[in-house]
Amino acid sequence: MKKLMRNIETVLSCIKDNGYNPEVIRQHERMYQSLRSFLFDNELAYGKEAYEKWKQSDADGLYNKYPSVMNSCIDKLNDVYNVGTVLPVHMPHRKFILLLQFEDDINEYLYACKEIYSETQLHNIKARCTGFMRFLQSRGLAQVSELRYEDILSYHVDVPHRKRIDRILYESSIKLFLSHLADKGICSHGLGWFLHYLQSDRIMEADAVTDITSEISNFAEMTPLLLSKEEYRNLFVNLLSALNEENLSRNIITVYENTFKLHFIFLDMNGLEYIHVRAIVWVEATKEIFKSSWPTARRAMWLFDEYARTGVLVPGKVYTSKPSLFDLLPEWCKTPIADFVKQREIAKMSPSTTHLDETSCVRFCAFLAKEGIASFKDLTAVAVKNFNIRDRHQTAEGKGAYNSRIRRFLKFLARKGYVTNMSLYQALGGPAASSEHIVITLSETEKENLKAFNASAESWLEQRDKACILLGTEMGIRGCDIVNLRFGDINWKDKSIRFQQKKTEAEVWLAMPVSVGNAIYYYLKDCRPREAKCNYIFVTTKAPYRKLTPLTCGQALRRALPDRKVEGSGFHVTRKTFATERLRNNVDPEQIANAMGHVNRDSIVPYLSLNDERMGLCPLSIADLGLQIKGGFGND
């Protein structure tokens, strides 16, 4: 029995020295333990006859389960009995000693993960990482810092797996291992990500990368923002953290994260730094990779660039890649327009005014360029008149507003010497004649339908619509001011709302009706997202939570009155209805003007035309005026 024990130890030492898998070693130990127990219990010496009896006894169930392993164990043991060692024919694996540096990297990683994984999981992870390190060693690598993307690609392509799930498990473990090493600064973070995205075939082809690199080479100086790949990585990690705090959809954040990581891989593989132009060109080439998620991926790169420049997260901002009309203008007219708008800004004009200034000038210059004019020196009164004739507007007031700004622009051009004719502005038509329009208000039927809608509002959207509509009909607040209301604007104790109007910048302090207060209260209590951190009362229903746009109020009215089809009449009809009803109830016009935030009472004069009872007192008697109702055209 002692000889048997020595020979078994010889076999186990041989397979250990030749780099056998720990699981294979354990199987050999179990086989030999079963053989020893069988021989001892039956008082048999080791030999062929004893071996056959052990096999016939089912060897503790091992023969049926591992017949090939059992035969291999006996072959090795017979070799030791016969020649003192295991013959090469029964030892197919040569000894492969893993480099000490690789072993240390694996052991350090396993130690860091010991609180996360079970013992079995750690054993599997070690086997997978060891196999990966052996592959690297076979390619001539001596340390992980020498690892390149070509090595990762070769491992993914050349190392076979029986099933796809086996490949995913192995490569996922290696990805986490590489991420751990990257966090320690041993290798690039892109290597682990690269292996991960190879599984889903999201890596761009080499020729596509070459095309992009050559395409952006001429635009490398278009942006002053230049980041190293690590600066880029640190920034997008911070951005993703900030987006998580905004409670953004998990799916959207996943697309953002994939976009940032894939772009990092692109930069790292090609030894490039981050610039915005390169990022946009790259994302334009990834449509086949992201497919339906591509618009979100493209938005991710725009959002990152703004965050990198300003340090401010604006998750709700809309980005567009289309060039503006100003960008499409020829160079000879861009500088004068920009200088003119800047002058208006220096004069403390409001943003809306300067925006209309620029829009008017761009419209005028676009017409000139289309007519073949190549310089303001070529501008004539005939060209100005032709523009005036062909420039169409829906209303005379709209045309007058544009023309007045273009005349101011022509005077500016004359002062700056861009044109020689100082009187060119006179070739453009004058302001439109004043006019009055019939004030459109809600009909009695529509008012009743609104009351029914408000009474039956239950869902979160209906509750929000109800609050917005009541603020318009019961308090006459504009849609742009409703969406700008903040928590500090409402005094619940005094039942009042105090805010600054966006249009007139006048401060308004209004009594808040009970119906309005209740509607806002129930919206805040039951419908407003609790995760929303912004200070605005009305916010979007999905993250990132931000204030609503004024269009939301118009949409609320359309949902409440789906059958209302009045062209040109939107949410502002609630404000007009508010003023008209109070005039009909003999409220002092001065008080109505104050409630609506008007500077004087002249602005509410048009509403008087809807007061049939009081308008009936206005007509003069024809008899008193001495007019006769007889005769006519062609009569004496």
FIKE-637794 format. One record per residue (C-alpha): residue in three letters; x, y, z. Coordinates in steps of 0.05 Angstrom, whole numbers, plus 5000, padded with zeros to 4 digits. Example, Ala and Ser with C-alpha at 12.3 -4.5 7.8 and 13.67 -1.06 7.14 Angstrom:
2
ALA524649105156/SER527349795143/
end
This chain:
636
MET500050005000/LYS505850475014/LYS508450364943/LEU501650534916/MET501551184956/ARG508551374930/ASN506651234858/ILE500151634864/GLU504152224891/THR508852154832/VAL503052194783/LEU499952804817/SER506653154819/CYS507653034744/ILE500953324724/LYS501753924771/ASP508654074742/ASN505954034672/GLY500754574684/TYR494454154687/ASN487954514704/PRO486254494779/GLU479654144764/VAL483253584726/ILE488053504786/ARG482053444833/GLN478952914789/HIS485352504792/GLU485552574868/ARG478352324873/MET479851724829/TYR485951514868/GLN482351614935/SER476851154911/LEU481950644887/ARG485750654953/SER479350554993/PHE477149974949/LEU483849614954/PHE484249725030/ASP477149495043/ASN478048865001/GLU485248735023/LEU487748734952/ALA494448924922/TYR494649384862/GLY494649024795/LYS490548914733/GLU485748434767/ALA484648904825/TYR483549484777/GLU478249104738/LYS474548924802/TRP474749664824/LYS471849874757/GLN466349344760/SER464449594830/ASP462650264795/ALA468250594835/ASP463451024877/GLY459651204813/LEU465851514782/TYR466651024725/ASN459751164695/LYS460851904703/TYR468151984682/PRO470351354645/SER475751694604/VAL478652034665/MET478851364702/ASN482551024645/SER487451614640/CYS488851564715/ILE490450814710/ASP494850914649/LYS499051424686/LEU499451004748/ASN501650394707/ASP507150814675/VAL509950984744/TYR509650254765/ASN513150044701/VAL518250594687/GLY518051044747/THR514751644712/VAL508851834668/LEU510451714594/PRO509552294545/VAL504151914508/HIS499851964572/MET502052674587/PRO499653084525/HIS500653774557/ARG507554044564/LYS509254474623/PHE507155204615/ILE509455664671/LEU505756324674/LEU510156934684/LEU510557154756/GLN508057864737/PHE501857564706/GLU500557124766/ASP501257714812/ASP496258124771/ILE491157554774/ASN492057434849/GLU491558174865/TYR485058224825/LEU482157604860/TYR483957904927/ALA480358544909/CYS474158144889/LYS473857664946/GLU468158034980/ILE464058064916/TYR464257344889/SER463456654919/GLU469156164923/THR466555794862/GLN465956434822/LEU472956644842/HIS475555964819/ASN472256054750/ILE474756774744/LYS481856544759/ALA481456004706/ARG478956504654/CYS484057034671/THR489656514672/GLY487656274603/PHE487656994577/MET494557134607/ARG497356494577/PHE494856734509/LEU498357394518/GLN504757034540/SER504456594478/ARG504257234436/GLY510757464468/LEU507857964518/ALA511558014584/GLN507058514620/VAL499958784614/SER502459484596/GLU504659194529/LEU497558984512/ARG494759264447/TYR488059264411/GLU490958764361/ASP492058264418/ILE484958344442/LEU482158244372/SER486557624362/TYR484157324428/HIS476857444408/VAL477757134339/ASP482856574352/VAL480756274419/PRO474955794406/HIS468955674451/ARG463855124446/LYS457855584456/ARG456556324450/ILE454656364523/ASP461556084541/ARG464956634501/ILE460657164535/LEU462256894605/TYR469756844591/GLU470457524557/SER466057874608/SER470657634664/ILE476757864625/LYS473458544611/LEU472458654685/PHE479658424698/LEU482358924647/SER477959484675/HIS481059344744/LEU488059384715/ALA486160024677/ASP483760344741/LYS490660204770/GLY493860544709/ILE496959904682/CYS493259904615/SER488160324576/HIS480760304595/GLY479060224522/LEU481959514519/GLY476559204564/TRP471159614530/PHE473859394462/LEU473058654481/HIS466058784506/TYR463759134442/LEU466858594399/GLN461458124426/SER455958564396/ASP459958754333/ARG459859504347/ILE466959654329/MET467960054265/GLU471859744209/ALA479059974198/ASP477560284130/ALA471860694161/VAL476560944215/THR481661144161/ASP476361524122/ILE474261904185/THR481362074204/SER482862364135/GLU476262734133/ILE477363104197/SER484663274184/ASN482663924150/PHE478264134208/ALA482764004267/GLU483564744282/MET476164924279/THR475164874355/PRO479765124411/LEU477464554457/LEU482663994456/LEU482563424506/SER487162834516/LYS483762154516/GLU484162114592/GLU481462814601/TYR475762614555/ARG474461974595/ASN474462334662/LEU469562854636/PHE464662364607/VAL464861954671/ASN462962594709/LEU457562744658/LEU454462054664/SER454362144740/ALA450862814733/LEU445762514684/ASN444261954734/GLU442762484787/GLU437862794738/ASN433962134738/LEU434762064663/SER431961434631/ARG436560834641/ASN436060674567/ILE438261364547/ILE444061364595/THR446160684568/VAL446360964497/TYR450361564522/GLU455261114558/ASN456160664497/THR457361274453/PHE462661574498/LYS466260914507/LEU466260744432/HIS468961434416/PHE474361344468/ILE476360684435/PHE476661044368/LEU481161584397/ASP485561084434/MET486360614374/ASN488561184329/GLY492661584379/LEU488062184373/GLU485762734420/TYR478562964428/ILE475963544387/HIS468663694375/VAL468963684299/ARG472263004300/ALA467062744348/ILE461262974304/VAL464362684241/TRP465562034278/VAL458461984304/GLU455762124234/ALA459361494211/THR456261054266/LYS449161034240/GLU449660284224/ILE452560144293/PHE447160504334/LYS441460424284/SER435060704316/SER439060974375/TRP443461394331/PRO439862064344/THR440961954418/ALA448361784406/ARG449162414364/ARG445862834419/ALA450662524469/MET456662824433/TRP453563514429/LEU451563484502/PHE458663264521/ASP461863844483/GLU457564364518/TYR458964034585/ALA466464024571/ARG466464764552/THR461865044606/GLY461764524662/VAL454164614662/LEU449364034647/VAL443464234602/PRO439963564591/GLY433763864559/LYS437164294507/VAL435564164434/TYR441464094387/THR441264134311/SER446463974259/LYS443064374204/PRO446565024187/SER442665664203/LEU440466134148/PHE445866614171/ASP451166064161/LEU448665964089/LEU449766694071/PRO455866904030/GLU461667184070/TRP460867904043/CYS454468014082/LYS455767624147/THR460368134180/PRO455768744169/ILE449868354197/ALA453868124257/ASP456368834270/PHE449269114264/VAL446368614313/LYS452068734361/GLN450769484359/ARG443469354376/GLU445568914434/ILE450069474460/ALA443969934456/LYS440669464507/MET435469184459/SER431968554485/PRO434067874458/SER427467804421/THR428668474387/THR435768314365/HIS433567634341/LEU428267954296/ASP433568454273/GLU438167884251/THR432467494220/SER430268094178/CYS437268244154/VAL438667514137/ARG432167494097/PHE434168114059/CYS441267894045/ALA439067194023/PHE434667523970/LEU440567953947/ALA445167353941/LYS439866973902/GLU439267563854/GLY446767513839/ILE449068113879/ALA456167983904/SER457368603947/PHE453569163982/LYS457169623933/ASP452669323878/LEU446369463917/THR441369923882/ALA434570223896/VAL431569753843/ALA434069143881/VAL431169403946/LYS424469533912/ASN424468833881/PHE425568543950/ASN419768933977/ILE415168673922/ARG417167943928/ASP417867894003/ARG411267594026/HIS408267624095/GLN401667394124/THR399968074152/ALA401568794136/GLU403968874207/GLY408968314198/LYS411668614134/GLY412169294167/ALA416069004226/TYR421168684179/ASN421769294134/SER422969774191/ARG428969354213/ILE431669294143/ARG431270054135/ARG435170124199/PHE440269624172/LEU440870024106/LYS442270654146/PHE447570274185/LEU450770044120/ALA450970764095/ARG454171024159/LYS459570484156/GLY460970604082/TYR458569934057/VAL453770294008/THR454770963974/ASN447471153966/MET445471464032/SER438071444013/LEU437270713997/TYR432770604058/GLN427471044026/ALA426470523971/LEU423270054022/GLY415870114039/GLY413570484101/PRO410070214162/ALA403369874155/ALA396970254168/SER393970144236/SER388269644239/GLU383569324289/HIS381768584295/ILE375668264325/VAL377567974392/ILE376367224395/THR374166934462/LEU371566264486/SER364266144470/GLU359265964523/THR359265244500/GLU366765214504/LYS366665504574/GLU361764964596/ASN366164424564/LEU372164694602/LYS368364664668/ALA366463944653/PHE373663774636/ASN376364094700/ALA371063734742/SER372863044714/ALA380563134712/GLU383862524745/SER390262324710/TRP396862694723/LEU396463014654/GLU389263234663/GLN390963534731/ARG396763924701/ASP392364164643/LYS386964374692/ALA391764794733/CYS394665144670/ILE387765284641/LEU385065574706/LEU391166034712/GLY389266294643/THR381666344649/GLU381166554723/MET387366994728/GLY388967204656/ILE396266974660/ARG399966864594/GLY402466164577/CYS409666394578/ASP408766654649/ILE405066024672/VAL410865564654/ASN415666054688/LEU412066044755/ARG416565834813/PHE415065594883/GLY417066264912/ASP411966624868/ILE406066334906/ASN404166584975/TRP399566045001/LYS398066425065/ASP395767055029/LYS392766664970/SER396567074919/ILE401466994861/ARG406967504849/PHE411467454788/GLN414967864734/GLN411767824665/LYS416367574611/LYS413568004556/THR413168684591/GLU417868544649/ALA412568874693/GLU411468574762/VAL404468314775/TRP401368144842/LEU394767774835/ALA389767474883/MET389466724873/PRO382366444869/VAL380965824910/SER379665404848/VAL386465584821/GLY389965454887/ASN386664774894/ALA388464574823/ILE395864754835/TYR395864414903/TYR393163744877/TYR397963774818/LEU403863874865/LYS401363344914/ASP399462784867/CYS402262914798/ARG408863294799/PRO414862804797/ARG417862764866/GLU424862684836/ALA424463354801/LYS429463834833/CYS428264464792/ASN424665054824/TYR419165114771/ILE412164894790/PHE410364574724/VAL415564084698/THR416063534646/THR413662844665/LYS419962484644/ALA427262594664/PRO430963034655/TYR425763434693/ARG425564154669/LYS420464714660/LEU415264664606/THR415165074542/PRO409565574530/LEU406865104476/THR404864634531/CYS399265094552/GLY396465104482/GLN396764354480/ALA392964324546/LEU387364744517/ARG386964314455/ARG386463684498/ALA380963994539/LEU377264254477/PRO378963754421/ASP373264004377/ARG375364734378/LYS378064924309/VAL379365674309/GLU385165864265/GLY390166334297/SER387066264366/GLY391365904418/PHE392065914493/HIS391966684492/VAL384366624483/THR383966474557/ARG387067154573/LYS382367504525/THR376467144556/PHE378767354625/ALA378968084606/THR372368074567/GLU368467744623/ARG370768254673/LEU368868824627/ARG361968514620/ASN361468484696/ASN362769234700/VAL369669164731/ASP373569814726/PRO378069794664/GLU383870064705/GLN383469464751/ILE383168984692/ALA389269314661/ASN393069244727/ALA390968514735/MET393468364665/GLY399968734676/HIS398669274623/VAL402069944629/ASN395570324614/ARG388370184599/ASP388870324524/SER390769594511/ILE383969344534/VAL379969804489/PRO378969264436/TYR375368824487/LEU369969344495/SER367269164426/LEU364768494456/ASN360468824509/ASP353868834471/GLU349969154527/ARG354569754534/MET355969814460/GLY348469884451/LEU348870554488/CYS353870834438/PRO349970944373/LEU347571654358/SER340671814334/ILE340371944259/ALA334472424269/ASP338472824319/LEU343972894268/GLY339073154216/LEU340272574168/GLN334572344122/ILE333671624103/LYS331571734031/GLY334571843963/GLY340971513940/PHE345471443881/GLY342271733819/ASN336572053857/ASP335372793870/
end
